Amino acid sequence: MSQKALRVAINIERDEYLRVYRGTARTVFAYSVDGKSVQFPVNILQKYVDQDGVHGEFIIHFDTKNKFKSIEKVG
C-alpha cells in the first residue's frame, strides 16, 4: 500500500494551542506548500509543542485512504 504526503507550514502560538487542553480545539486546518487544504487532529502535533506553541514545516504521511500514518518535522 503506497502512502501520500503533504508538506505544511504550521504556526500555532502557545495561547492558541492551549485551546487543545481546554477541550475547545481538536482539529487543525492548514494548506500544503502546493496549495492543497488539509485537516488533521491537533494531537498529532503533541510531540512538537514547546513553550512558544508549534512552529515549523512538517511532512504528514497518509495512507491511500487518507488516514494519518505519521508526521515529521523538516524545518
URQUIWO-V647524 format. One record per run of one state. SS is the DSSP state (H for helix, E for strand, - for the rest). FROM is the first residue (numbers start at 1). LEN is the number of residues. If there is no record, write none. Layout:
ss: (SS | SS)
from: (FROM | FROM)
len: (LEN | LEN)
This chain:
ss: (- | E | H | - | E | - | E | H | - | E | - | E | - | E | -)
from: (1 | 3 | 14 | 23 | 27 | 33 | 37 | 42 | 49 | 50 | 51 | 53 | 64 | 68 | 74)
len: (2 | 11 | 9 | 4 | 6 | 4 | 5 | 7 | 1 | 1 | 2 | 11 | 4 | 6 | 2)
